[in-house]
Amino acid sequence: MRIAFGSDHAGFDMKGTLTKHLGELGHQVVDVGTYNADPVDYPDFAEAVGKAVLEGRADHGVLICGSGVGASVAANKIRGIRAGLCHDTYSAHQGVEHDDMNILVLGARVIGLALAPEIVSAYTGAKFTNEERHVRRLSKVKALEARFR
């Protein structure tokens, strides 16, 4: 699986840990930055990850900032992106299985480096179920997006 990875300065160290972890699992990482710990703005990387997913350069994305909140808000402004802020494995896999989440957002200052690989593994191992109830609900989400854009 191709996974776009982006972070601001607060998520830089965690991004390094997670990209290595996913590489070891056989995933291809598309690193869209940041490339050092100098202060940067999270919306720039939310856009870069979102574009990589929408353009087909990645199957899914992972986005990291300090709390995860700002990056999640920014990513969800992009039409077609369904970003979910997750701090546990259940939400990470359920967000894909039920909501077809295409970007996982993490808060580097909220979760530790021991838990983060487990969350990312749960996310990358999940598949959308295509159950009628989830398809119906996702259609309603897409309709909301279309009405308010």
Order of alpha helices (4+ residues) and beta strands (2+ residues): beta-alpha-beta-alpha-beta-alpha-beta-alpha-beta-alpha-alpha
